[in-house]
């Protein structure tokens, strides 16, 4: 049997997470059409007709907050979000996604952090209604202006790749500190980041990692909880 190379893990450092979130807070600005003719009668800037910046912001925040895989994220229905009312999401201190189906026919519940709750509330309140139709059960929808979108508007895993990669490119273009540059950003980088941060926050609680990451294999748990390079380098700096 051929020996496969060891999987490479990359978790974002704390400083990188902060600058990614700063970019997400301004993501609508990057989708604005420039020029006087795009200002409209109200003077409010208009967005590219396919752009859904609040959806993209919510997706990145949600992966950072839950560690969901691409297929798990695009498979989510609005009914799985509790609560799913935007006002309630902004008010409550605990929200969850129930019945998340992962690999190996696993089913789990994941809790949604504060930043992701607020990002989801903005998306559900301002963008999703304009893309929904009578058969749109999915939590995240493609733009209704895209003629070739899937029935009901459900996103594809490849769309998540594109969204996350675009956020990474925006981040690097807006960040002068090259030490914080991300290069090609992938959804699994965000999942690894969640795994490492959850490991730290839970005191390396193996049972909690299994429940939230959807992995029972120790090999993968160790992979997802490897520290970012700058933290690993700091361990030996003064030895």
N, C-alpha and C positions, 0 to 999 in steps of 0.2 A: 504494500500500500504506500502511496505517496504521502509524505509528511507535508501537511499544509502549513504555511507560515503562521506564526502567532498573530491573532487579531491585534490591530493597532488601535489604541484608545486615545482619545483626546478630550479632556475635560477643560472647559474654559476657566481661566483664573478669575478671582473675584473682581479684579479691576476690569477685565474684559466683559464680564456680566454687567457691570455698572454702565459701561459705555454702550453696550448693545441696548440696554433698556433706555438710555438717553436717546439713542437713534430712533427707537420704537416710539418714544413720546413725540417725535417730530416727523413721523413717517408720512403724514398727510402732505407736508410741505414738499416732499420729493416727488409727489405724483401730480403736482399742480401744473396746468398748462400756462405758460408765460405769454406775455404780450397783452396789449390793451384790448384786443378783440375777444379775449377769453375772460375778461373781467365781468361781463354781464351788466345788466342795468343796476344791480345792487353793488357792484364793485367787488363782490366776493369771488375769489379765484375758483376756477373750475378744474375738475380732475379729468384725466384721461378716462374715456367712457368704459373701458374694461377694468380700470384700477379699482381695487378694493382694499385700501390701506388699513382700515380698521379690522377687516378680516385677517389680513396678513399679520398685523400686530397681535391679535388675539391668538393666532396659531403659534407664533414663536413664544409668547408668554405661557401658553398652555403646555407646550412641550417642556419648557424650563421648569414649570411648576409641577408636572406630573410624570415626566419621563415616558410619555406615550410613544409608541412606534408609529411610523407613517400610516401603515394599514389600519392600526387601531384608531388613529385620529380621524381618517377619512370615513371610517365605518361608523362613527358616532352619529346617533340621532339626537335631535333636540330634546326628545322626551327623556333621554338618559341624564340630562343635566338637572340637578336638584339643588336650589330652585332654578327655574328657567326664565323667571320674570326679571327684566333688567333692573327695576327698582329694588327688588329683593336681593339680587346679586350684589348691588352696591351697599346694601344695609347689613346683610348677615356677615358673620365671622367664620362661617363654615359652609362650604358648598362641595358637592361631590358629583362624580360621574359614575353611574352605576352600571353593572352588567357589561363592563369593557371586555371584549373577547380578544384574547391574545393567542400566542402560539400554543400548540398542543391542546387545543380545546379548553384552555384555561379561561376562567371568568373572574374578574376582580373589580373592586371598587377603588377609585383613586380620588383623593381630596384635591381641591383646587385652591391654590394660594391667592393672596390678596391682589397682587398685580394682575394675575390671570382673570380673577373674578371681575375686576373693573374693566379690563380690556374686552371680555366677553359681553359685559353689559352694554358697552358702547357699540359693539358690532351688532348685537341683537336689536338694539334700539334704533340705530341709524342706517345700517346697510342691509342686513339680511332681509327685512320686509320687502325691499325693492327687487330682490332676486327670487323670492319665494313664489311658488305656484301651488295649486291644490295637491300635488303629489310630492312636495318638497319636505321630506322627513329629516334629511340630513342636517346636522348642526352647522356645518360649513358648506356654503354654496358657491359655485362658480358664477361669474357675472352673467346676468340674463341677456346681455348684449352679445354674448358669444354664441353664434349660430350652431356650432358643433358641440355644445356642452351636453353632458350625459342627461338621460331622463331624470327629472327631479332636481338636476343641478348639482349632484354630488361631485365633490372634487376627486381627482385621481391621486394616488401616491406620488406620481411624477410631478404633479402640481405643487405638492408640498416641498419637494426638492427645489423647484424653481423659486418658490417664495423664500425659503430659508437662504438659498444662495444669494438672492437679490439683497436680502437684509445684510448678509455678510459683506457684500460689495459696497453697499451704502455705508456700513460701519467703517470699513477701511478707508473709504474716500473722505470721511468726516473726522478721522482720528489721525492727528499729527504724530502721536507717539507710536513709532514703529514696533515697539515692544508689545503693544496691544493689538497689532494687526492679526486678523484671523485667517487670511488666505481663503481657500475654498471652505465655506461653512456648510456642514451637512446636518440633517435632522438628528443623526445619531450622536453628533458632537453635543447637541443640546441634551439628549438623553443621558449621555455619560456625565455631563455636568450635573444633572439632577441626581444621578446615582451617587456621585461623590458627595454632594452637599447633603443629601439625605443620610448618607452613612455618618457624616460628621454630626449632623443635628440629632440623630437617634442614638448616638453612642455606639455605632457599628452594630446595631441590633439586626441580627441576621433574619429573624422572622419578619421584621418590618420591611426589610429590603426585598425579601421574597414576595411579600404581599403587594407591594407598590410597583416593583419592576416587572413582576410576572415571570421570574426565573427562580427555579429551585436548584439549579446546578451551581455548585460552589465555584466552578471554573469561571462561569459567566459573572457571578456576583463579584468575584475578585477583579475581573476585568472592568466592570462598570464602576468600581469604587477606587480605581487607581487615582492618585492625586495629580493635578496639573503639574507640568514640568517645573514651573517656577517654585512651587511648594516642595516638590521632591528634591530640587537642587538646594533649597534652603535647609533641608534636613542635615546635609553634610557640609554646609558652608564653613562652620567653625569647628569641625572635628579635627 
